[in-house]
Amino acid sequence: MADYQTILTDLSDGIFTITLDRPEKMNAFTERMMHEMIAAFDEADADDDVRAVIVTGQGDRAFCAGADLSSGGDTFDYDKRLDRDTPMQEDGSVDWNHRGARDGGGQLTLRIFNCKKPVIGAINGAAVGVGSTMTLPMDVRLAADHARFGFVFARRGIVPEAASSWFLPRLVGISQALQWCYKGDVFGAEEAKAGGLVQAIHKPDELIPAARALATEMTAESAPVSIAMTRQMLWRMLGAAHPIEAHRMDSRAIWYRGRQEDAKEGVVSFLEKRPADYPNTVSSDMPDLSRWFDDPEF
């Protein structure tokens, strides 16, 4: 595994755990953390021993307390960061396609969205700002009973980021999403559960065991390639304009999988009343679904 500075990674029993590791800063988000988390998801996707990913935070105070605010008033003024190329042009206009104009939280959430493995957020404490929005493309969010959440952007003079304007309303509904973002307050785990943001609440010492049990339950008996394709199909169809788009995708996917050895093994193992041993792997046998999504005539 890679040598990271802001996160820890661990692989055991098919579960890849990413732990945000800046406890002295309440695991506050930095650009380095963004790059390291993206690299960790790359690592998880490339390893066929990984069946699921859990993301949590170090310590018992915070999952991620939001962006590191040590730059003071310039925290969100990306153009003043010396480690970035500027998107500002000589004539004073902005090149909006320049990488320096891209939101770092969004780069991470898009990477999580494209992950080929199920992703569980184990929210062990405060999850504020990007600490909340980075969890939105995760498939399931479990929370410790003392966890707190906050979409605080309007109170910091900015707006929701990390593609949360797409994810949040789809998860909790437009009315709940707008109320949380308008108020910009920090709320507890019970409100998060009532609003549909988290699935379950656990005592702190039971959170990771519960996440690991869920990861195992979701993946132990299913074909990894089927899981990877299903994750992409269901997430992407949230934005479909008509069910014909889902029918088109389903048709291509079932035709593709029906010809693979996994499908034969799935049926034969069922008839023989034995556990399945799926031969196909995500690294070798996962199709490029983006071609199917991007080209309706493909």
N, C-alpha and C positions, 0 to 999 in steps of 0.2 A: 504494500500500500504506500501511497505517496506520503511525503513528510510535510504535513500542513502546520501552519502557525496559528490559525484562528479556529480550527475545528479539529475534532478527533474522529476517527473512523474505526469501526470494528465489524468483523464478519464472523458470525457464529451461528450454526444451525440454519444456514441459508438466509439469515437476516442481517442486512447491512445497516448498521446504526451510524448516523451522522450526528455528532454532538457539538453544538456551538460552544466554543471554549474560550470565552473571555469573561470569566465569572467576576473578576474585579471591576468590570465595566458593565455588569449585568448582561453580558453577551451582546453588547451593542453591535450593530451592523456596520461594517466598513466595506470599502471597495475590495480589499484583499479577501475578506470573508466571502463576498459575492463570487470572486473568481475561484476560491477554493471549494465552495459548495458546488459550483457548476462542474469543476473537475471531479469532485466526489461522485456526482450523479453520472458523469461520463464513465467513471470507474465501475460503478454499480451496473450500468447497462451493458458494459463489455464483458462482465464476469457471469458466466452461466451458472455458477454456484450461488449467485444472489437471486433469491426468489421474491424478496420484499425489502423495502427500505423504511427505516424509522428515523425521524428527525426529532431531536430533543435538545435541551440546553444543559450546560454544566451548572451544578449547584442547585439550591432549592429556592432562590429568590426570583430568577427570571429565565424564561425561555429565550426571549430577545426583547430588550427594552426599547427597541427602535434604532434609528440611525444614531451613530456616534456624533454627539453634538459638540465635540471638543473644538471644532472650528468656529464656534460661536455663530454670529450673524451670517457668516459666509457658508454655513454648513450646506445649504441647498443651492448655492450659487456655483454650479459646476464649472463655469467659465473661469473662476478664480483658483481652481485647483491646478497646481503646477504639474501634476502627474498626468494631465490629460492634454491631448491636442484640442484646440479650440474649434468649435463650429462657426465662430464669428468670421465673416468675410471682410476684406479690406474696405468694402463700400458700406459696412455697418449692417448688412443683412445677415441672416442666420441660415446656414446650410442644415436644414432639419434632417437630412439623410446622413449627416456626419455621425460617426459612432460616439463622438464626444457629447452629442446632444441626447443620447439614449439614457433612459432611467435605469439605474443599476438594479433596483428591485425587480423591474420588469424583465430584465435579462435573466434573472434567476427564476422567476415564476414561469417564464416561457420554457426554460430548461426542465423544470419540474413537470410542466404540462406535457412535454414530449418524452418523459421518462417511460421506459418499457416495463418497469416493475411497479407493483402497487406501492403507494407511499402513505405512511401513517404519521401524523403529527402527534407527538406526545408532549403536550404543552405543560411544562413543569412549573411555570410561574408566570410572571408578567410577560405579556405578548402585546406590545404597543407599536403603532405605526407599522413599519415594515415587519416587525415581529408578528403582527396579525396577518398582514397581506401576504407574506411569504407562505403561509399555511393554506391559503385558499385553493391552490391547485393540487393539494394533497387529497387523497381519496377519502380519508377519515381523519378526524381530529378528536383525540381524547384529551381531557384536561384534568390536572390535579385540582383538588377542591379549593385551593387558595389561588389558582390561576386568575389572572385579570387580563382583559382585552381592551383595546382602544383603537379606533380609527380616528386619530387625533389631528388629522392634517389641517382642517380648517382652523383649529386653535393654534397652529404654528404658521398660519398665513400661506399655506400651500394647498394642494389638492390631493385626493387619493392617487396612489401610484401602484407600481407592480402589477399593472393590468387588472387592478381590483375593480375598476368600473365595469369590467366584463365578468369577472368571477363572482363578486359578492352578490349582486342581484340574482344570479342564477342559483346560488346556494341558499339564500335566505329570503328572497323576494325583494322587489324593488322598494316597497314601503319600509321594511325593516332596514334595508341597506341605507336608504336615505336618512332615516332617523339617526342611526349610529354615526353616519358621516357628518350630518348637520350639527349634532350636539358635540361631537368630538370628545366625549367624556370617556372615562375608563370604567368598565363594568365587570362584574364578577362572573364566575363560571356558570352559576345557575341561570343568569340572564342569557349568557352565550348559548346554553343548551336549550332554553326556552325559545330562543330566536332561530334555532336550527344551525348554529355555527359549529357546535361540538356535538358529538354523538353520545358521549358518556363522561361522567365525572368519577374520579377515583381518589382514594387517599394517596398522598405523595409516594409512599413506599410500595404502592400497588400499581402505579401508573405504567412503568416500563414492563413489568410482567404482563399486565393486561394488553399492552401494545404488542408484545411478542406473541402472546397467545392468539390475538386476533390475526397477526401476520401469518402465523402457522395455519390457523383455521381457514384463511382465505386461499392459501396456496398449496397446501400439503398434497391434495389429491387431484389437482387440476393441471392440465398441460401448460407449461410456461409460455409457449408461443401463443396459445389461445388466450391466456391472461393478458399478454402484451398487446395483442390485437384488440381484445375486448376493451381494454383501458382506453386506447386511442379512439375506438369507434364511439364509445359512449360519451367521452368528453367532447369530442369534436362535433357530434350530432346535437349538442346543446345549442349550437349556433345555426343549425340547419333551418332553411326557410320553409321546407315542405317535406313530408315523410318520404316522398319519392327519392330524396337524397339519401335517406337511410336505407331504402330498398335497394338502391344502386350499390351502396357500400356493402350492405349485407350480402347481396348476391355475389359480388366479387370475392368477398372474404370467405364465404362458405364454399364456393367453388374451389378457391385456392387451398383451403384447409382440407377439404374432402379428398384431395388427391395425395395428401401427405401421409406419412406413416403413423403420425399421431392419431389420425382419425380411425385407421385400421386397428391400432392398439386399443383405442378407447372402446370400440365396439367389442372386439374379441375378449378383452379383459372383463368386460361386463358380462358377456355370455358365459365365460369360464369362471365367473365369481371369484376373481383374484384382483389384487391391486394392479393398477396400470403402471407400466414402465415406458414412459413416453420418450421416443428416441430423438425427436426434433429439438433444436436448441434456438434460443432467441438470437444468438450471435450469428448463426449460419442460415436459419430458415425463416426469419422474420421478413415479410415483404416490405417494400417501400410504400407504405400507405399514403404518404404525402402525394404521390403521383395520382392515386385514386381520388383523393380529396380535391386536388388542385385542377385536375382535368376531368370534367364530368363525362367526356366522351372517351376517356382512356379505356 
